[in-house]
Amino acid sequence: MPTPTCRLFRPGETYAGKQGFDYAAGVSAESAGATGICMHLLT
């Protein structure tokens, strides 16, 4: 089992979703190597 680590996400990193909403960067497999959870902020 890998050693747990802490990741820091800075505000301002956003992207436009397919349905026209803007999302703030959050915890995902791509951003933090997360497994079993994905959290993004809808703005």
Buried (B, 14 or more C-beta within 10 A) or exposed (E): EEEEEEEEBEEEEEEEEEEEEEBBBBBEEEBBEBEEEEEBEEE
